[in-house]
Amino acid sequence: MPWSGKPGKKDLWCWACIALLGLYGFATLPLRAWLLGLNTYALAAFSGSNIAMVDIGARLRVGHEPWWWAGLLVGALTSIKFDWIFWWAGRLWGHGIIEVVAGRSKFAARTASAAERLAKRFGGPAVFIVWFIPFFPSAVVNAFVGDVGMRLRRFLLIDFAAAIVYRGLWMLLGYEIGTPAKDFVGVLAKYSNYLSYAAIALVVIGSIVRGQRAKSAA
């Protein structure tokens, strides 16, 4: 566990939030696929999906799309809706939560170490930068800045600015590609249910494999 000694109420509440994040992600996989087939803006509002941003950008290119800016704003907001949890974890437990993230696997340990070095080097701006580095766990950076005392308001402002730019780049990509991007998203929507089943299967298989490796290591 990330804390030392007997956990208090804040420790238990924060740990419960982190545990629920994993359950939330797994439980909403089918819903995301369903929303992709239903309405792009609904998907953007629910998850801030990159696919939704590409579709909105492509639709803006090929036709009248007056609410693109609303899709971008709501997509950015929903993208950061849980980021405060790891900021809070860092404030409560310091490096302990980073060790938990790093302990998931060897790959997690490497990426967590790299993300922590990024945070140590750049401080607050690392919250922005980590959005654009593939495989770097933003949770580590968020926890680090929480640990060193960054105020929640400043953290959320930087995080939101990064989300706007990041989702905006995906929207720009859709705009630049135009019709082919719109057609591709249409194909994904057509087969969205099958994609959700495949994603669930991968999660389950991954959990089983990790469990077997843990037993072997023990």
C-alpha positions as a printed Julia matrix, in Angstrom:
218×3 Matrix{Float64}:
   0.0     0.0     0.0
   1.2     3.56   -0.65
   0.73    4.79    2.92
   2.76    4.07    6.03
   1.14    3.11    9.31
  -2.58    2.92    9.84
  -4.6     4.54    7.04
  -6.94    7.39    7.85
 -10.25    8.27    6.23
  -8.6    10.33    3.49
  -6.25    7.44    2.67
  -9.13    4.99    2.35
 -11.25    7.37    0.29
  -8.41    8.13   -2.11
  -7.49    4.44   -2.46
 -11.15    3.62   -3.16
 -11.21    6.26   -5.9
  -8.12    4.75   -7.54
  -9.63    1.26   -7.36
 -12.87    2.5    -8.89
 -10.97    4.07  -11.8
  -9.98    0.62  -13.05
 -13.49   -0.74  -12.64
 -14.94    2.31  -14.38
 -12.65    1.92  -17.38
 -13.51   -1.75  -17.76
 -17.25   -1.31  -17.23
 -17.58    1.53  -19.74
 -15.81   -0.17  -22.67
 -19.09   -1.38  -24.23
 -20.73    2.0   -23.59
 -17.97    3.84  -25.46
 -18.43    1.61  -28.48
 -22.19    2.12  -28.36
 -21.79    5.92  -28.14
 -19.46    5.85  -31.16
 -22.29    4.35  -33.19
 -24.88    6.68  -31.65
 -23.47   10.22  -31.59
 -19.96   11.64  -31.88
 -20.65   14.51  -29.49
 -22.03   12.12  -26.89
 -18.8    10.12  -27.11
 -16.73   13.31  -26.81
 -18.71   14.35  -23.72
 -18.37   10.93  -22.14
 -14.69   10.15  -22.71
 -13.01   12.93  -24.7
 -12.32   10.3   -27.35
  -9.63   11.0   -29.96
 -11.84    9.23  -32.5
 -14.65   11.66  -31.68
 -12.28   14.6   -32.19
 -11.16   13.24  -35.57
 -14.77   12.76  -36.65
 -15.79   16.27  -35.6
 -12.8    17.72  -37.45
 -13.6    15.72  -40.58
 -17.24   16.78  -40.48
 -16.14   20.4   -40.12
 -14.06   20.01  -43.28
 -16.77   18.43  -45.42
 -19.83   20.3   -44.18
 -21.47   22.66  -41.7
 -20.37   21.87  -38.13
 -21.12   24.94  -35.97
 -20.69   23.2   -32.62
 -17.16   21.88  -33.14
 -15.82   24.19  -30.43
 -18.29   22.76  -27.91
 -17.13   19.26  -28.77
 -13.53   20.34  -28.18
 -14.27   22.02  -24.84
 -16.39   19.22  -23.43
 -13.92   16.63  -24.72
 -11.06   18.4   -22.96
 -13.02   18.75  -19.73
 -14.06   15.12  -19.58
 -10.51   14.03  -20.41
  -9.24   15.45  -17.12
 -12.19   14.55  -14.91
 -10.25   12.0   -12.85
  -6.74   13.48  -12.98
  -7.17   15.2    -9.61
  -7.26   11.78   -7.93
  -3.56   11.11   -8.5
  -2.72   14.72   -7.61
  -4.51   14.03   -4.31
  -2.7    10.69   -3.93
   0.62   12.46   -4.34
  -0.39   15.03   -1.74
  -1.32   12.24    0.7
   1.37    9.62    0.11
   4.2    11.24   -1.81
   6.48    8.79   -3.55
   4.46    5.86   -2.22
   1.83    6.12   -4.96
   4.53    6.38   -7.63
   5.97    3.11   -6.35
   2.53    1.51   -6.66
   2.23    2.63  -10.3
   5.77    1.46  -11.05
   5.19   -1.91   -9.42
   2.65   -3.14  -11.95
   5.23   -4.53  -14.38
   8.79   -4.02  -15.66
   7.46   -1.8   -18.44
   5.46    0.21  -15.91
   8.59    0.61  -13.79
  10.57    1.98  -16.76
   7.89    4.39  -17.9
   7.14    5.54  -14.35
  10.82    6.25  -13.76
  11.01    8.25  -16.99
   7.86   10.2   -16.11
   9.23   10.98  -12.66
  12.47   12.3   -14.18
  10.38   14.48  -16.49
   8.46   15.88  -13.52
  11.64   16.54  -11.53
  13.2    18.38  -14.45
  10.28   20.55  -15.55
   8.0    20.74  -12.51
   4.57   22.17  -13.31
   5.05   22.28  -17.11
   5.54   18.51  -17.01
   1.78   18.24  -16.44
   1.4    19.76  -19.92
   4.29   17.94  -21.6
   3.33   14.43  -20.49
   0.16   14.58  -22.59
   2.29   14.43  -25.73
   4.7    11.63  -24.8
   3.35    8.16  -25.64
   3.34    5.54  -22.87
   4.41    7.98  -20.13
   2.0     7.57  -17.19
   0.5    10.96  -16.46
  -0.53    9.6   -13.06
   3.12    9.69  -11.97
   3.54   13.33  -13.01
   0.23   14.28  -11.4
   1.23   12.57   -8.16
   4.67   14.19   -8.2
   3.34   17.75   -8.51
   0.8    16.99   -5.78
   3.6    15.77   -3.56
   5.74   18.88   -4.06
   2.86   21.19   -3.21
   1.35   22.44   -6.48
  -2.06   23.95   -5.78
  -5.01   22.07   -7.21
  -6.27   25.1    -9.14
  -2.96   25.57  -10.93
  -2.71   21.85  -11.64
  -6.19   21.76  -13.19
  -5.55   24.86  -15.31
  -2.35   23.39  -16.78
  -4.03   20.02  -17.26
  -7.02   21.58  -19.02
  -4.8    23.67  -21.3
  -2.9    20.53  -22.31
  -6.16   18.67  -22.93
  -7.42   21.46  -25.2
  -4.24   21.4   -27.28
  -4.02   17.61  -27.39
  -7.65   17.02  -28.39
  -7.42   19.98  -30.75
  -4.56   18.32  -32.62
  -6.7    15.24  -33.17
  -9.53   17.45  -34.42
  -7.09   19.2   -36.75
  -5.97   15.81  -38.05
  -9.56   14.94  -38.91
 -10.0    18.32  -40.59
  -6.88   17.86  -42.7
  -7.86   14.35  -43.81
 -11.5    15.21  -44.41
 -13.81   12.67  -46.05
 -11.52    9.61  -45.67
 -11.37   10.21  -41.91
 -15.15   10.55  -41.7
 -15.6     7.33  -43.67
 -13.12    5.51  -41.43
 -14.95    6.58  -38.29
 -18.17    5.4   -39.92
 -16.65    1.95  -40.41
 -15.52    1.88  -36.78
 -19.02    2.82  -35.68
 -20.48    0.03  -37.8
 -18.32   -2.56  -36.07
 -18.17   -0.84  -32.68
 -19.84   -3.69  -30.79
 -17.29   -6.2   -32.06
 -14.48   -3.82  -31.13
 -15.81   -3.52  -27.59
 -15.98   -7.3   -27.21
 -12.39   -7.57  -28.45
 -11.25   -4.89  -26.0
 -12.93   -6.67  -23.09
 -11.36   -9.96  -24.13
  -7.91   -8.35  -24.22
  -8.39   -6.89  -20.74
  -9.5   -10.24  -19.33
  -6.66  -12.14  -21.01
  -4.15   -9.56  -19.8
  -5.42   -9.9   -16.22
  -5.15  -13.69  -16.39
  -1.61  -13.55  -17.78
  -0.47  -11.07  -15.11
  -2.01  -13.25  -12.42
  -0.19  -16.33  -13.69
   3.1   -14.43  -13.83
   2.6   -13.22  -10.27
   1.99  -16.79   -9.08
   5.1   -18.01  -10.91
   7.21  -15.25   -9.39
   5.93  -16.13   -5.93
